[in-house]
Amino acid sequence: MVDLFSKLKMEAGPLAKYSHLPDDYFFFPKLEGEIGPRMKFNGREVLNWSLNNYLGLANHPEVRKADADATAKYGLASPMGARMMSGNSVLHLEFEKQLADFVKKEDAMLLNFGYQGVLSIIDALVDRKDVIVYDAESHACIIDGVRLHMGKRFVYPHNNMENLEKQLQRATRIADETGGGILVITEGVFGMSGDMGDLKGIVELKKKYNFRLFVDDAHGFGTMGKTGAGAGEEQGVQDQVDLYFSTFAKSMASIGAFVAGPKNILKYLRYSTRSQIFAKSLPFPLVIGGMKRLELLKTRPELKDNLWKIVHAIQDGLADRGFYLGPTKSPVTPVLFKGGVGEAANMAMDLRENFHIFCSVVIYPVVPKDVIMFRIIPTAAHSMADVEETLTAFSELKHKLDEGFYRKEELVSVTKGM
Ligand SMILES: Cc1ncc(COP(=O)(O)O)c(C=O)c1O
């Protein structure tokens, strides 16, 4: 046998192999200052496109005041305990009612974190007789929830409705044998590609197959649909989404999440979702601050309008300049290049150090080996001048990549104050 820790070192995971790089440059970067388009990175101001603060609520004065007042009044401890034991309150119930009404569902349940929430909602919904069918590009919280499942699971290639139908046929055969049911899971907006889940296509299959649909709309809530109620509203099928989920970590610029659906199922989930039963409920400042955010999301359409003005400007500007953005239909703006990991690192450093622009760079294994993805997240707080600055920088970056400039350079060691 081996020492457990030495084995971990020997078989470091796919991202751990980059852990020799400084801990706070490509991975675990420290963005400092007030959340917004201008923040500090590596000692300098950068134009920041890396946060899912879609509606610019993180630093909205009314939000900051609501958060501060609630924290002064209640502190962070209240209410203590899990909802089921001692952590319930009128305010939690009120916020749930507001969320349910907004996404047009009978009931909603707050979750203390989105990841744990999704994981254990999936766990609670299915038993070994049931079959899960899910999109291959689903977020880790869905994948990990599916991993807990003791029964059969089938994956379909991203948004491939023909293949989904095949998987549903297989799932139906099994469910007929076991006497179980079928759960289909997708994202409303896929956080990496910006593509929407084909909810319309999925619900069309409900005419032929008997299944329930669970949608994780972390990136669609607040950004998509006429009122901002998400991808289901955008595609006109919200009533066919059986369970609708969103985190508060994106448009709501906070912590926590919720799931919404039929009253009886929400009651079942309240009694069966282990990550909520065995964990502390959301503190009051997050609940009160959450209600303020929801109020702004509902009553200030100009926030979403400005977000989309910036989205269109940057996506159209990039497309006009010959950049490939993949299938995005949402504010998430991936910019895809052909190149290896070394080129990606050099490009990212050039962008950050010389153009003073910060966005996430995504490399293998999240994208294929020869693909470099820069992910731009526009927000309502960005300006048209920010867009212009970025378009100019990206054009120069692309020119240098095409000229082979980033291949010539060895991965430079990243030092402070470079
Ligand atoms: C699609 C999706 N689902 C779930 C989560 C997890 O939410 P949370 O940060 O609240 O745990 C995220 C990321 O935040 C996400 O992007």
Ligand as a Chemical Component Dictionary entry (heavy atoms), coordinates in Angstrom:
data_LIG
# 
_chem_comp.id                   LIG 
_chem_comp.type                 NON-POLYMER 
_chem_comp.pdbx_formal_charge   0 
_chem_comp.three_letter_code    LIG 
# 
loop_
_chem_comp_atom.comp_id 
_chem_comp_atom.atom_id 
_chem_comp_atom.alt_atom_id 
_chem_comp_atom.type_symbol 
_chem_comp_atom.charge 
_chem_comp_atom.model_Cartn_x 
_chem_comp_atom.model_Cartn_y 
_chem_comp_atom.model_Cartn_z 
_chem_comp_atom.pdbx_ordinal 
LIG C1 C1 C 0 -25.041 26.557 -13.679 1  
LIG C2 C2 C 0 -24.702 26.715 -12.226 2  
LIG N1 N1 N 0 -25.397 26.005 -11.320 3  
LIG C3 C3 C 0 -25.104 26.094 -10.011 4  
LIG C4 C4 C 0 -24.089 26.893 -9.543  5  
LIG C5 C5 C 0 -23.761 26.874 -8.094  6  
LIG O1 O1 O 0 -24.320 27.937 -7.398  7  
LIG P1 P1 P 0 -23.688 28.436 -6.017  8  
LIG O2 O2 O 0 -22.533 29.325 -6.329  9  
LIG O3 O3 O 0 -24.837 29.155 -5.366  10 
LIG O4 O4 O 0 -23.281 27.218 -5.236  11 
LIG C6 C6 C 0 -23.352 27.654 -10.458 12 
LIG C7 C7 C 0 -22.266 28.569 -10.025 13 
LIG O5 O5 O 0 -22.335 29.386 -9.184  14 
LIG C8 C8 C 0 -23.666 27.561 -11.830 15 
LIG O6 O6 O 0 -22.982 28.269 -12.752 16 
# 
loop_
_chem_comp_bond.comp_id 
_chem_comp_bond.atom_id_1 
_chem_comp_bond.atom_id_2 
_chem_comp_bond.value_order 
_chem_comp_bond.pdbx_ordinal 
LIG C1 C2 SING 1  
LIG C2 N1 SING 2  
LIG C2 C8 DOUB 3  
LIG N1 C3 DOUB 4  
LIG C3 C4 SING 5  
LIG C4 C5 SING 6  
LIG C4 C6 DOUB 7  
LIG C5 O1 SING 8  
LIG O1 P1 SING 9  
LIG P1 O2 DOUB 10 
LIG P1 O3 SING 11 
LIG P1 O4 SING 12 
LIG C6 C7 SING 13 
LIG C6 C8 SING 14 
LIG C7 O5 DOUB 15 
LIG C8 O6 SING 16 
# 
